[in-house]
Structures are given as C-alpha cells and as structure tokens.
Amino acid sequence: MRTFNTIALLLLIIGGINWLLVGLFQYDLVAALFGGQSSVGSRIIYTIVGLCALYSIRFFGDVTNDDRSTAK
C-alpha cells in the first residue's frame, strides 16, 4: 500500500506542477507532451491524476490524527 500511496503523491505533484505552469505561463505540459488537451493520452493522464486526488482525500484523517497526537 505504501507504494500505491507514493505513486499517488508523485502523480499529484506532477499534476500540481502542470497547473502551476498553466497558471503562470499558460503552458499545459501534459497537452504538449501528449498532443493536445483532447487527445486520448492527455485525457488518460488527466483522469489518472484526478483519481489520485480523490484517493488522497483519505490522507486527511492521517494528518488530523498526527496533529492531535503531537499537541498533547
């Protein structure tokens, strides 16, 4: 499970960097690499990053529990 969590985090970071590039420079790296926003490759990457984001919602409980245990 740790490997899956690491992959999800890595893909979220890649997605975040892509959004940073879009916001600052109007450059979509995923679209540039895979042939445009509506290409099959880009849509697959966008979908995988989105699924990783949904999966990562489960980490909020871990963060909350760590904060409570260190406050004591």
PQR file of N, CA, C, O and H, with PARSE charges and radii, in Angstrom:
ATOM      1  N   MET A   1       0.820  -1.195   0.000 -0.4000 1.5000
ATOM      2  CA  MET A   1       0.000   0.000   0.000 -0.0000 2.0000
ATOM      3  C   MET A   1       0.865   1.261   0.000  0.5500 1.7000
ATOM      4  O   MET A   1       0.484   2.290  -0.557 -0.5500 1.4000
ATOM      5  N   ARG A   2       2.025   1.163   0.629 -0.4000 1.5000
ATOM      6  CA  ARG A   2       2.913   2.313   0.674 -0.0000 2.0000
ATOM      7  C   ARG A   2       3.353   2.731  -0.732  0.5500 1.7000
ATOM      8  O   ARG A   2       3.467   3.922  -1.023 -0.5500 1.4000
ATOM      9  H   ARG A   2       2.335   0.327   1.082  0.4000 1.0000
ATOM     10  N   THR A   3       3.597   1.753  -1.593 -0.4000 1.5000
ATOM     11  CA  THR A   3       3.997   2.053  -2.971 -0.0000 2.0000
ATOM     12  C   THR A   3       2.870   2.780  -3.697  0.5500 1.7000
ATOM     13  O   THR A   3       3.116   3.739  -4.429 -0.5500 1.4000
ATOM     14  H   THR A   3       3.504   0.786  -1.357  0.4000 1.0000
ATOM     15  N   PHE A   4       1.641   2.326  -3.498 -0.4000 1.5000
ATOM     16  CA  PHE A   4       0.493   2.973  -4.137 -0.0000 2.0000
ATOM     17  C   PHE A   4       0.351   4.413  -3.648  0.5500 1.7000
ATOM     18  O   PHE A   4       0.082   5.315  -4.441 -0.5500 1.4000
ATOM     19  H   PHE A   4       1.441   1.547  -2.904  0.4000 1.0000
ATOM     20  N   ASN A   5       0.529   4.629  -2.354 -0.4000 1.5000
ATOM     21  CA  ASN A   5       0.456   5.984  -1.800 -0.0000 2.0000
ATOM     22  C   ASN A   5       1.543   6.879  -2.387  0.5500 1.7000
ATOM     23  O   ASN A   5       1.298   8.049  -2.681 -0.5500 1.4000
ATOM     24  H   ASN A   5       0.747   3.897  -1.709  0.4000 1.0000
ATOM     25  N   THR A   6       2.739   6.329  -2.555 -0.4000 1.5000
ATOM     26  CA  THR A   6       3.845   7.098  -3.120 -0.0000 2.0000
ATOM     27  C   THR A   6       3.568   7.470  -4.571  0.5500 1.7000
ATOM     28  O   THR A   6       3.842   8.595  -4.990 -0.5500 1.4000
ATOM     29  H   THR A   6       2.938   5.378  -2.316  0.4000 1.0000
ATOM     30  N   ILE A   7       3.028   6.531  -5.338 -0.4000 1.5000
ATOM     31  CA  ILE A   7       2.684   6.804  -6.738 -0.0000 2.0000
ATOM     32  C   ILE A   7       1.598   7.870  -6.816  0.5500 1.7000
ATOM     33  O   ILE A   7       1.670   8.775  -7.648 -0.5500 1.4000
ATOM     34  H   ILE A   7       2.806   5.617  -4.998  0.4000 1.0000
ATOM     35  N   ALA A   8       0.596   7.764  -5.951 -0.4000 1.5000
ATOM     36  CA  ALA A   8      -0.481   8.765  -5.943 -0.0000 2.0000
ATOM     37  C   ALA A   8       0.077  10.146  -5.618  0.5500 1.7000
ATOM     38  O   ALA A   8      -0.301  11.132  -6.250 -0.5500 1.4000
ATOM     39  H   ALA A   8       0.538   7.029  -5.276  0.4000 1.0000
ATOM     40  N   LEU A   9       0.970  10.221  -4.638 -0.4000 1.5000
ATOM     41  CA  LEU A   9       1.578  11.506  -4.276 -0.0000 2.0000
ATOM     42  C   LEU A   9       2.411  12.059  -5.421  0.5500 1.7000
ATOM     43  O   LEU A   9       2.340  13.252  -5.718 -0.5500 1.4000
ATOM     44  H   LEU A   9       1.277   9.420  -4.124  0.4000 1.0000
ATOM     45  N   LEU A  10       3.197  11.212  -6.065 -0.4000 1.5000
ATOM     46  CA  LEU A  10       4.019  11.645  -7.187 -0.0000 2.0000
ATOM     47  C   LEU A  10       3.163  12.200  -8.319  0.5500 1.7000
ATOM     48  O   LEU A  10       3.489  13.240  -8.891 -0.5500 1.4000
ATOM     49  H   LEU A  10       3.256  10.243  -5.823  0.4000 1.0000
ATOM     50  N   LEU A  11       2.074  11.515  -8.644 -0.4000 1.5000
ATOM     51  CA  LEU A  11       1.196  11.990  -9.711 -0.0000 2.0000
ATOM     52  C   LEU A  11       0.491  13.291  -9.326  0.5500 1.7000
ATOM     53  O   LEU A  11       0.259  14.142 -10.184 -0.5500 1.4000
ATOM     54  H   LEU A  11       1.809  10.670  -8.179  0.4000 1.0000
ATOM     55  N   LEU A  12       0.154  13.451  -8.067 -0.4000 1.5000
ATOM     56  CA  LEU A  12      -0.435  14.712  -7.614 -0.0000 2.0000
ATOM     57  C   LEU A  12       0.559  15.857  -7.728  0.5500 1.7000
ATOM     58  O   LEU A  12       0.180  16.971  -8.089 -0.5500 1.4000
ATOM     59  H   LEU A  12       0.342  12.759  -7.370  0.4000 1.0000
ATOM     60  N   ILE A  13       1.806  15.600  -7.429 -0.4000 1.5000
ATOM     61  CA  ILE A  13       2.836  16.631  -7.567 -0.0000 2.0000
ATOM     62  C   ILE A  13       3.009  17.003  -9.033  0.5500 1.7000
ATOM     63  O   ILE A  13       3.098  18.185  -9.366 -0.5500 1.4000
ATOM     64  H   ILE A  13       2.113  14.695  -7.135  0.4000 1.0000
ATOM     65  N   ILE A  14       3.058  16.010  -9.910 -0.4000 1.5000
ATOM     66  CA  ILE A  14       3.165  16.283 -11.343 -0.0000 2.0000
ATOM     67  C   ILE A  14       1.969  17.102 -11.822  0.5500 1.7000
ATOM     68  O   ILE A  14       2.128  18.054 -12.586 -0.5500 1.4000
ATOM     69  H   ILE A  14       2.985  15.049  -9.640  0.4000 1.0000
ATOM     70  N   GLY A  15       0.774  16.729 -11.369 -0.4000 1.5000
ATOM     71  CA  GLY A  15      -0.425  17.487 -11.730 -0.0000 2.0000
ATOM     72  C   GLY A  15      -0.377  18.910 -11.205  0.5500 1.7000
ATOM     73  O   GLY A  15      -0.792  19.846 -11.887 -0.5500 1.4000
ATOM     74  H   GLY A  15       0.645  15.956 -10.748  0.4000 1.0000
ATOM     75  N   GLY A  16       0.133  19.070  -9.983 -0.4000 1.5000
ATOM     76  CA  GLY A  16       0.247  20.407  -9.410 -0.0000 2.0000
ATOM     77  C   GLY A  16       1.240  21.274 -10.168  0.5500 1.7000
ATOM     78  O   GLY A  16       1.005  22.464 -10.377 -0.5500 1.4000
ATOM     79  H   GLY A  16       0.470  18.309  -9.428  0.4000 1.0000
ATOM     80  N   ILE A  17       2.345  20.672 -10.578 -0.4000 1.5000
ATOM     81  CA  ILE A  17       3.321  21.421 -11.370 -0.0000 2.0000
ATOM     82  C   ILE A  17       2.718  21.808 -12.717  0.5500 1.7000
ATOM     83  O   ILE A  17       2.955  22.911 -13.211 -0.5500 1.4000
ATOM     84  H   ILE A  17       2.535  19.705 -10.409  0.4000 1.0000
ATOM     85  N   ASN A  18       1.944  20.909 -13.309 -0.4000 1.5000
ATOM     86  CA  ASN A  18       1.288  21.233 -14.571 -0.0000 2.0000
ATOM     87  C   ASN A  18       0.333  22.419 -14.403  0.5500 1.7000
ATOM     88  O   ASN A  18       0.296  23.313 -15.248 -0.5500 1.4000
ATOM     89  H   ASN A  18       1.752  20.013 -12.908  0.4000 1.0000
ATOM     90  N   TRP A  19      -0.441  22.425 -13.309 -0.4000 1.5000
ATOM     91  CA  TRP A  19      -1.354  23.554 -13.064 -0.0000 2.0000
ATOM     92  C   TRP A  19      -0.579  24.835 -12.787  0.5500 1.7000
ATOM     93  O   TRP A  19      -1.022  25.919 -13.167 -0.5500 1.4000
ATOM     94  H   TRP A  19      -0.411  21.698 -12.622  0.4000 1.0000
ATOM     95  N   LEU A  20       0.565  24.725 -12.134 -0.4000 1.5000
ATOM     96  CA  LEU A  20       1.415  25.898 -11.920 -0.0000 2.0000
ATOM     97  C   LEU A  20       1.855  26.486 -13.256  0.5500 1.7000
ATOM     98  O   LEU A  20       1.816  27.702 -13.449 -0.5500 1.4000
ATOM     99  H   LEU A  20       0.925  23.844 -11.826  0.4000 1.0000
ATOM    100  N   LEU A  21       2.269  25.628 -14.170 -0.4000 1.5000
ATOM    101  CA  LEU A  21       2.682  26.086 -15.497 -0.0000 2.0000
ATOM    102  C   LEU A  21       1.522  26.719 -16.256  0.5500 1.7000
ATOM    103  O   LEU A  21       1.699  27.721 -16.949 -0.5500 1.4000
ATOM    104  H   LEU A  21       2.300  24.641 -14.014  0.4000 1.0000
ATOM    105  N   VAL A  22       0.334  26.132 -16.124 -0.4000 1.5000
ATOM    106  CA  VAL A  22      -0.850  26.700 -16.778 -0.0000 2.0000
ATOM    107  C   VAL A  22      -1.159  28.069 -16.195  0.5500 1.7000
ATOM    108  O   VAL A  22      -1.446  29.010 -16.935 -0.5500 1.4000
ATOM    109  H   VAL A  22       0.190  25.318 -15.562  0.4000 1.0000
ATOM    110  N   GLY A  23      -1.102  28.183 -14.880 -0.4000 1.5000
ATOM    111  CA  GLY A  23      -1.431  29.447 -14.226 -0.0000 2.0000
ATOM    112  C   GLY A  23      -0.438  30.562 -14.500  0.5500 1.7000
ATOM    113  O   GLY A  23      -0.830  31.709 -14.717 -0.5500 1.4000
ATOM    114  H   GLY A  23      -0.869  27.418 -14.279  0.4000 1.0000
ATOM    115  N   LEU A  24       0.839  30.231 -14.492 -0.4000 1.5000
ATOM    116  CA  LEU A  24       1.855  31.261 -14.661 -0.0000 2.0000
ATOM    117  C   LEU A  24       2.171  31.581 -16.117  0.5500 1.7000
ATOM    118  O   LEU A  24       2.371  32.740 -16.480 -0.5500 1.4000
ATOM    119  H   LEU A  24       1.157  29.299 -14.316  0.4000 1.0000
ATOM    120  N   PHE A  25       2.212  30.548 -16.938 -0.4000 1.5000
ATOM    121  CA  PHE A  25       2.712  30.731 -18.307 -0.0000 2.0000
ATOM    122  C   PHE A  25       1.721  30.320 -19.392  0.5500 1.7000
ATOM    123  O   PHE A  25       2.040  30.386 -20.579 -0.5500 1.4000
ATOM    124  H   PHE A  25       2.050  29.606 -16.643  0.4000 1.0000
ATOM    125  N   GLN A  26       0.522  29.895 -18.993 -0.4000 1.5000
ATOM    126  CA  GLN A  26      -0.479  29.388 -19.926 -0.0000 2.0000
ATOM    127  C   GLN A  26       0.104  28.268 -20.795  0.5500 1.7000
ATOM    128  O   GLN A  26      -0.144  28.210 -22.000 -0.5500 1.4000
ATOM    129  H   GLN A  26       0.263  29.842 -18.028  0.4000 1.0000
ATOM    130  N   TYR A  27       0.871  27.392 -20.172 -0.4000 1.5000
ATOM    131  CA  TYR A  27       1.514  26.278 -20.861 -0.0000 2.0000
ATOM    132  C   TYR A  27       1.087  24.974 -20.196  0.5500 1.7000
ATOM    133  O   TYR A  27       1.406  24.733 -19.032 -0.5500 1.4000
ATOM    134  H   TYR A  27       1.072  27.439 -19.193  0.4000 1.0000
ATOM    135  N   ASP A  28       0.379  24.149 -20.925 -0.4000 1.5000
ATOM    136  CA  ASP A  28      -0.086  22.860 -20.427 -0.0000 2.0000
ATOM    137  C   ASP A  28       0.912  21.794 -20.861  0.5500 1.7000
ATOM    138  O   ASP A  28       0.899  21.361 -22.013 -0.5500 1.4000
ATOM    139  H   ASP A  28       0.121  24.345 -21.871  0.4000 1.0000
ATOM    140  N   LEU A  29       1.772  21.372 -19.947 -0.4000 1.5000
ATOM    141  CA  LEU A  29       2.819  20.408 -20.259 -0.0000 2.0000
ATOM    142  C   LEU A  29       2.244  19.066 -20.701  0.5500 1.7000
ATOM    143  O   LEU A  29       2.747  18.456 -21.644 -0.5500 1.4000
ATOM    144  H   LEU A  29       1.783  21.724 -19.011  0.4000 1.0000
ATOM    145  N   VAL A  30       1.197  18.605 -20.028 -0.4000 1.5000
ATOM    146  CA  VAL A  30       0.581  17.328 -20.397 -0.0000 2.0000
ATOM    147  C   VAL A  30       0.053  17.394 -21.826  0.5500 1.7000
ATOM    148  O   VAL A  30       0.275  16.474 -22.614 -0.5500 1.4000
ATOM    149  H   VAL A  30       0.788  19.100 -19.261  0.4000 1.0000
ATOM    150  N   ALA A  31      -0.636  18.465 -22.159 -0.4000 1.5000
ATOM    151  CA  ALA A  31      -1.165  18.616 -23.519 -0.0000 2.0000
ATOM    152  C   ALA A  31      -0.028  18.693 -24.535  0.5500 1.7000
ATOM    153  O   ALA A  31      -0.134  18.136 -25.628 -0.5500 1.4000
ATOM    154  H   ALA A  31      -0.816  19.212 -21.519  0.4000 1.0000
ATOM    155  N   ALA A  32       1.049  19.376 -24.183 -0.4000 1.5000
ATOM    156  CA  ALA A  32       2.186  19.495 -25.096 -0.0000 2.0000
ATOM    157  C   ALA A  32       2.846  18.136 -25.345  0.5500 1.7000
ATOM    158  O   ALA A  32       3.263  17.839 -26.464 -0.5500 1.4000
ATOM    159  H   ALA A  32       1.135  19.829 -23.295  0.4000 1.0000
ATOM    160  N   LEU A  33       2.937  17.320 -24.304 -0.4000 1.5000
ATOM    161  CA  LEU A  33       3.584  16.018 -24.432 -0.0000 2.0000
ATOM    162  C   LEU A  33       2.716  14.988 -25.150  0.5500 1.7000
ATOM    163  O   LEU A  33       3.234  14.109 -25.838 -0.5500 1.4000
ATOM    164  H   LEU A  33       2.598  17.561 -23.394  0.4000 1.0000
ATOM    165  N   PHE A  34       1.405  15.094 -24.994 -0.4000 1.5000
ATOM    166  CA  PHE A  34       0.522  14.054 -25.493 -0.0000 2.0000
ATOM    167  C   PHE A  34      -0.369  14.493 -26.650  0.5500 1.7000
ATOM    168  O   PHE A  34      -1.301  13.772 -27.007 -0.5500 1.4000
ATOM    169  H   PHE A  34       0.984  15.809 -24.435  0.4000 1.0000
ATOM    170  N   GLY A  35      -0.109  15.648 -27.240 -0.4000 1.5000
ATOM    171  CA  GLY A  35      -0.803  16.023 -28.465 -0.0000 2.0000
ATOM    172  C   GLY A  35      -2.078  16.823 -28.302  0.5500 1.7000
ATOM    173  O   GLY A  35      -2.987  16.687 -29.120 -0.5500 1.4000
ATOM    174  H   GLY A  35       0.648  16.234 -26.949  0.4000 1.0000
ATOM    175  N   GLY A  36      -2.178  17.641 -27.291 -0.4000 1.5000
ATOM    176  CA  GLY A  36      -3.356  18.489 -27.100 -0.0000 2.0000
ATOM    177  C   GLY A  36      -4.230  18.012 -25.960  0.5500 1.7000
ATOM    178  O   GLY A  36      -4.151  16.857 -25.540 -0.5500 1.4000
ATOM    179  H   GLY A  36      -1.440  17.752 -26.626  0.4000 1.0000
ATOM    180  N   GLN A  37      -5.071  18.920 -25.457 -0.4000 1.5000
ATOM    181  CA  GLN A  37      -5.904  18.602 -24.299 -0.0000 2.0000
ATOM    182  C   GLN A  37      -6.940  17.528 -24.589  0.5500 1.7000
ATOM    183  O   GLN A  37      -7.311  16.780 -23.684 -0.5500 1.4000
ATOM    184  H   GLN A  37      -5.134  19.858 -25.798  0.4000 1.0000
ATOM    185  N   SER A  38      -7.407  17.433 -25.801 -0.4000 1.5000
ATOM    186  CA  SER A  38      -8.466  16.472 -26.098 -0.0000 2.0000
ATOM    187  C   SER A  38      -7.934  15.156 -26.660  0.5500 1.7000
ATOM    188  O   SER A  38      -8.723  14.299 -27.059 -0.5500 1.4000
ATOM    189  H   SER A  38      -7.106  18.040 -26.536  0.4000 1.0000
ATOM    190  N   SER A  39      -6.607  14.975 -26.702 -0.4000 1.5000
ATOM    191  CA  SER A  39      -6.061  13.704 -27.180 -0.0000 2.0000
ATOM    192  C   SER A  39      -6.307  12.615 -26.138  0.5500 1.7000
ATOM    193  O   SER A  39      -6.492  12.898 -24.955 -0.5500 1.4000
ATOM    194  H   SER A  39      -5.965  15.670 -26.378  0.4000 1.0000
ATOM    195  N   VAL A  40      -6.307  11.397 -26.591 -0.4000 1.5000
ATOM    196  CA  VAL A  40      -6.560  10.263 -25.697 -0.0000 2.0000
ATOM    197  C   VAL A  40      -5.496  10.194 -24.599  0.5500 1.7000
ATOM    198  O   VAL A  40      -5.822   9.955 -23.437 -0.5500 1.4000
ATOM    199  H   VAL A  40      -6.158  11.167 -27.552  0.4000 1.0000
ATOM    200  N   GLY A  41      -4.238  10.400 -24.957 -0.4000 1.5000
ATOM    201  CA  GLY A  41      -3.162  10.337 -23.965 -0.0000 2.0000
ATOM    202  C   GLY A  41      -3.316  11.367 -22.862  0.5500 1.7000
ATOM    203  O   GLY A  41      -3.160  11.053 -21.682 -0.5500 1.4000
ATOM    204  H   GLY A  41      -3.973  10.595 -25.901  0.4000 1.0000
ATOM    205  N   SER A  42      -3.620  12.595 -23.247 -0.4000 1.5000
ATOM    206  CA  SER A  42      -3.820  13.655 -22.252 -0.0000 2.0000
ATOM    207  C   SER A  42      -5.010  13.349 -21.360  0.5500 1.7000
ATOM    208  O   SER A  42      -4.940  13.523 -20.144 -0.5500 1.4000
ATOM    209  H   SER A  42      -3.747  12.850 -24.205  0.4000 1.0000
ATOM    210  N   ARG A  43      -6.087  12.900 -21.951 -0.4000 1.5000
ATOM    211  CA  ARG A  43      -7.280  12.599 -21.148 -0.0000 2.0000
ATOM    212  C   ARG A  43      -7.019  11.476 -20.161  0.5500 1.7000
ATOM    213  O   ARG A  43      -7.548  11.490 -19.049 -0.5500 1.4000
ATOM    214  H   ARG A  43      -6.144  12.758 -22.939  0.4000 1.0000
ATOM    215  N   ILE A  44      -6.206  10.501 -20.557 -0.4000 1.5000
ATOM    216  CA  ILE A  44      -5.853   9.419 -19.633 -0.0000 2.0000
ATOM    217  C   ILE A  44      -5.035   9.967 -18.470  0.5500 1.7000
ATOM    218  O   ILE A  44      -5.301   9.629 -17.317 -0.5500 1.4000
ATOM    219  H   ILE A  44      -5.776  10.490 -21.460  0.4000 1.0000
ATOM    220  N   ILE A  45      -4.045  10.806 -18.757 -0.4000 1.5000
ATOM    221  CA  ILE A  45      -3.221  11.390 -17.696 -0.0000 2.0000
ATOM    222  C   ILE A  45      -4.072  12.250 -16.769  0.5500 1.7000
ATOM    223  O   ILE A  45      -3.956  12.139 -15.548 -0.5500 1.4000
ATOM    224  H   ILE A  45      -3.829  11.080 -19.694  0.4000 1.0000
ATOM    225  N   TYR A  46      -4.929  13.111 -17.332 -0.4000 1.5000
ATOM    226  CA  TYR A  46      -5.801  13.951 -16.511 -0.0000 2.0000
ATOM    227  C   TYR A  46      -6.699  13.088 -15.622  0.5500 1.7000
ATOM    228  O   TYR A  46      -6.919  13.419 -14.457 -0.5500 1.4000
ATOM    229  H   TYR A  46      -5.022  13.202 -18.324  0.4000 1.0000
ATOM    230  N   THR A  47      -7.212  12.000 -16.158 -0.4000 1.5000
ATOM    231  CA  THR A  47      -8.087  11.109 -15.388 -0.0000 2.0000
ATOM    232  C   THR A  47      -7.328  10.427 -14.265  0.5500 1.7000
ATOM    233  O   THR A  47      -7.830  10.342 -13.144 -0.5500 1.4000
ATOM    234  H   THR A  47      -7.033  11.731 -17.105  0.4000 1.0000
ATOM    235  N   ILE A  48      -6.125   9.940 -14.547 -0.4000 1.5000
ATOM    236  CA  ILE A  48      -5.325   9.272 -13.518 -0.0000 2.0000
ATOM    237  C   ILE A  48      -4.959  10.243 -12.398  0.5500 1.7000
ATOM    238  O   ILE A  48      -5.042   9.887 -11.222 -0.5500 1.4000
ATOM    239  H   ILE A  48      -5.717  10.010 -15.457  0.4000 1.0000
ATOM    240  N   VAL A  49      -4.556  11.462 -12.747 -0.4000 1.5000
ATOM    241  CA  VAL A  49      -4.216  12.465 -11.727 -0.0000 2.0000
ATOM    242  C   VAL A  49      -5.460  12.804 -10.894  0.5500 1.7000
ATOM    243  O   VAL A  49      -5.368  12.943  -9.674 -0.5500 1.4000
ATOM    244  H   VAL A  49      -4.489  11.751 -13.701  0.4000 1.0000
ATOM    245  N   GLY A  50      -6.605  12.934 -11.537 -0.4000 1.5000
ATOM    246  CA  GLY A  50      -7.848  13.199 -10.806 -0.0000 2.0000
ATOM    247  C   GLY A  50      -8.221  12.073  -9.866  0.5500 1.7000
ATOM    248  O   GLY A  50      -8.670  12.324  -8.747 -0.5500 1.4000
ATOM    249  H   GLY A  50      -6.680  12.821 -12.528  0.4000 1.0000
ATOM    250  N   LEU A  51      -8.044  10.831 -10.302 -0.4000 1.5000
ATOM    251  CA  LEU A  51      -8.323   9.687  -9.427 -0.0000 2.0000
ATOM    252  C   LEU A  51      -7.364   9.648  -8.241  0.5500 1.7000
ATOM    253  O   LEU A  51      -7.758   9.290  -7.131 -0.5500 1.4000
ATOM    254  H   LEU A  51      -7.679  10.626 -11.210  0.4000 1.0000
ATOM    255  N   CYS A  52      -6.109  10.016  -8.478 -0.4000 1.5000
ATOM    256  CA  CYS A  52      -5.142  10.097  -7.371 -0.0000 2.0000
ATOM    257  C   CYS A  52      -5.561  11.166  -6.368  0.5500 1.7000
ATOM    258  O   CYS A  52      -5.406  10.985  -5.161 -0.5500 1.4000
ATOM    259  H   CYS A  52      -5.790  10.307  -9.380  0.4000 1.0000
ATOM    260  N   ALA A  53      -6.089  12.277  -6.868 -0.4000 1.5000
ATOM    261  CA  ALA A  53      -6.566  13.332  -5.970 -0.0000 2.0000
ATOM    262  C   ALA A  53      -7.728  12.828  -5.121  0.5500 1.7000
ATOM    263  O   ALA A  53      -7.779  13.078  -3.917 -0.5500 1.4000
ATOM    264  H   ALA A  53      -6.215  12.424  -7.849  0.4000 1.0000
ATOM    265  N   LEU A  54      -8.654  12.122  -5.749 -0.4000 1.5000
ATOM    266  CA  LEU A  54      -9.779  11.569  -4.985 -0.0000 2.0000
ATOM    267  C   LEU A  54      -9.292  10.549  -3.958  0.5500 1.7000
ATOM    268  O   LEU A  54      -9.766  10.540  -2.822 -0.5500 1.4000
ATOM    269  H   LEU A  54      -8.613  11.919  -6.727  0.4000 1.0000
ATOM    270  N   TYR A  55      -8.363   9.703  -4.344 -0.4000 1.5000
ATOM    271  CA  TYR A  55      -7.796   8.713  -3.427 -0.0000 2.0000
ATOM    272  C   TYR A  55      -7.109   9.401  -2.251  0.5500 1.7000
ATOM    273  O   TYR A  55      -7.190   8.920  -1.121 -0.5500 1.4000
ATOM    274  H   TYR A  55      -7.978   9.710  -5.267  0.4000 1.0000
ATOM    275  N   SER A  56      -6.443  10.508  -2.506 -0.4000 1.5000
ATOM    276  CA  SER A  56      -5.674  11.193  -1.473 -0.0000 2.0000
ATOM    277  C   SER A  56      -6.530  11.872  -0.423  0.5500 1.7000
ATOM    278  O   SER A  56      -6.006  12.309   0.603 -0.5500 1.4000
ATOM    279  H   SER A  56      -6.378  10.898  -3.424  0.4000 1.0000
ATOM    280  N   ILE A  57      -7.814  11.973  -0.645 -0.4000 1.5000
ATOM    281  CA  ILE A  57      -8.717  12.521   0.378 -0.0000 2.0000
ATOM    282  C   ILE A  57      -8.594  11.715   1.665  0.5500 1.7000
ATOM    283  O   ILE A  57      -8.770  12.255   2.757 -0.5500 1.4000
ATOM    284  H   ILE A  57      -8.239  11.618  -1.478  0.4000 1.0000
ATOM    285  N   ARG A  58      -8.295  10.434   1.541 -0.4000 1.5000
ATOM    286  CA  ARG A  58      -8.178   9.581   2.724 -0.0000 2.0000
ATOM    287  C   ARG A  58      -7.041   9.997   3.637  0.5500 1.7000
ATOM    288  O   ARG A  58      -7.040   9.613   4.806 -0.5500 1.4000
ATOM    289  H   ARG A  58      -8.153   9.996   0.654  0.4000 1.0000
ATOM    290  N   PHE A  59      -6.076  10.761   3.160 -0.4000 1.5000
ATOM    291  CA  PHE A  59      -4.946  11.182   3.974 -0.0000 2.0000
ATOM    292  C   PHE A  59      -5.301  12.280   4.974  0.5500 1.7000
ATOM    293  O   PHE A  59      -4.530  12.535   5.899 -0.5500 1.4000
ATOM    294  H   PHE A  59      -6.076  11.073   2.210  0.4000 1.0000
ATOM    295  N   PHE A  60      -6.442  12.927   4.810 -0.4000 1.5000
ATOM    296  CA  PHE A  60      -6.834  13.966   5.761 -0.0000 2.0000
ATOM    297  C   PHE A  60      -6.958  13.414   7.171  0.5500 1.7000
ATOM    298  O   PHE A  60      -6.599  14.091   8.135 -0.5500 1.4000
ATOM    299  H   PHE A  60      -7.068  12.719   4.059  0.4000 1.0000
ATOM    300  N   GLY A  61      -7.455  12.209   7.302 -0.4000 1.5000
ATOM    301  CA  GLY A  61      -7.554  11.584   8.617 -0.0000 2.0000
ATOM    302  C   GLY A  61      -6.194  11.370   9.244  0.5500 1.7000
ATOM    303  O   GLY A  61      -6.027  11.563  10.449 -0.5500 1.4000
ATOM    304  H   GLY A  61      -7.746  11.659   6.519  0.4000 1.0000
ATOM    305  N   ASP A  62      -5.218  10.971   8.441 -0.4000 1.5000
ATOM    306  CA  ASP A  62      -3.859  10.766   8.946 -0.0000 2.0000
ATOM    307  C   ASP A  62      -3.253  12.074   9.429  0.5500 1.7000
ATOM    308  O   ASP A  62      -2.615  12.107  10.481 -0.5500 1.4000
ATOM    309  H   ASP A  62      -5.354  10.814   7.463  0.4000 1.0000
ATOM    310  N   VAL A  63      -3.440  13.127   8.692 -0.4000 1.5000
ATOM    311  CA  VAL A  63      -2.893  14.436   9.065 -0.0000 2.0000
ATOM    312  C   VAL A  63      -3.551  14.925  10.346  0.5500 1.7000
ATOM    313  O   VAL A  63      -2.874  15.431  11.241 -0.5500 1.4000
ATOM    314  H   VAL A  63      -3.958  13.100   7.838  0.4000 1.0000
ATOM    315  N   THR A  64      -4.849  14.780  10.436 -0.4000 1.5000
ATOM    316  CA  THR A  64      -5.579  15.202  11.621 -0.0000 2.0000
ATOM    317  C   THR A  64      -5.145  14.412  12.851  0.5500 1.7000
ATOM    318  O   THR A  64      -4.966  14.991  13.922 -0.5500 1.4000
ATOM    319  H   THR A  64      -5.399  14.369   9.709  0.4000 1.0000
ATOM    320  N   ASN A  65      -4.975  13.107  12.712 -0.4000 1.5000
ATOM    321  CA  ASN A  65      -4.541  12.284  13.831 -0.0000 2.0000
ATOM    322  C   ASN A  65      -3.132  12.637  14.266  0.5500 1.7000
ATOM    323  O   ASN A  65      -2.856  12.644  15.465 -0.5500 1.4000
ATOM    324  H   ASN A  65      -5.121  12.637  11.841  0.4000 1.0000
ATOM    325  N   ASP A  66      -2.231  12.930  13.343 -0.4000 1.5000
ATOM    326  CA  ASP A  66      -0.869  13.317  13.708 -0.0000 2.0000
ATOM    327  C   ASP A  66      -0.863  14.634  14.465  0.5500 1.7000
ATOM    328  O   ASP A  66      -0.102  14.789  15.420 -0.5500 1.4000
ATOM    329  H   ASP A  66      -2.455  12.924  12.369  0.4000 1.0000
ATOM    330  N   ASP A  67      -1.703  15.593  14.058 -0.4000 1.5000
ATOM    331  CA  ASP A  67      -1.756  16.877  14.731 -0.0000 2.0000
ATOM    332  C   ASP A  67      -2.247  16.722  16.165  0.5500 1.7000
ATOM    333  O   ASP A  67      -1.736  17.392  17.063 -0.5500 1.4000
ATOM    334  H   ASP A  67      -2.322  15.467  13.282  0.4000 1.0000
ATOM    335  N   ARG A  68      -3.211  15.868  16.395 -0.4000 1.5000
ATOM    336  CA  ARG A  68      -3.749  15.680  17.740 -0.0000 2.0000
ATOM    337  C   ARG A  68      -2.742  14.994  18.654  0.5500 1.7000
ATOM    338  O   ARG A  68      -2.643  15.326  19.835 -0.5500 1.4000
ATOM    339  H   ARG A  68      -3.626  15.324  15.666  0.4000 1.0000
ATOM    340  N   SER A  69      -1.997  14.040  18.109 -0.4000 1.5000
ATOM    341  CA  SER A  69      -1.059  13.292  18.953 -0.0000 2.0000
ATOM    342  C   SER A  69       0.148  14.150  19.341  0.5500 1.7000
ATOM    343  O   SER A  69       0.706  13.952  20.420 -0.5500 1.4000
ATOM    344  H   SER A  69      -2.078  13.771  17.149  0.4000 1.0000
ATOM    345  N   THR A  70       0.561  15.081  18.510 -0.4000 1.5000
ATOM    346  CA  THR A  70       1.714  15.923  18.862 -0.0000 2.0000
ATOM    347  C   THR A  70       1.327  17.097  19.759  0.5500 1.7000
ATOM    348  O   THR A  70       2.191  17.705  20.391 -0.5500 1.4000
ATOM    349  H   THR A  70       0.108  15.243  17.633  0.4000 1.0000
ATOM    350  N   ALA A  71       0.047  17.416  19.816 -0.4000 1.5000
ATOM    351  CA  ALA A  71      -0.399  18.568  20.621 -0.0000 2.0000
ATOM    352  C   ALA A  71      -0.413  18.228  22.104  0.5500 1.7000
ATOM    353  O   ALA A  71      -0.416  19.137  22.935 -0.5500 1.4000
ATOM    354  H   ALA A  71      -0.655  16.922  19.303  0.4000 1.0000
ATOM    355  N   LYS A  72      -0.421  16.965  22.457 -0.4000 1.5000
ATOM    356  CA  LYS A  72      -0.524  16.572  23.869 -0.0000 2.0000
ATOM    357  C   LYS A  72       0.773  16.711  24.598  0.5500 1.7000
ATOM    358  O   LYS A  72       0.845  16.419  25.792 -0.5500 1.4000
ATOM    359  H   LYS A  72      -0.418  16.227  21.782  0.4000 1.0000
TER
END
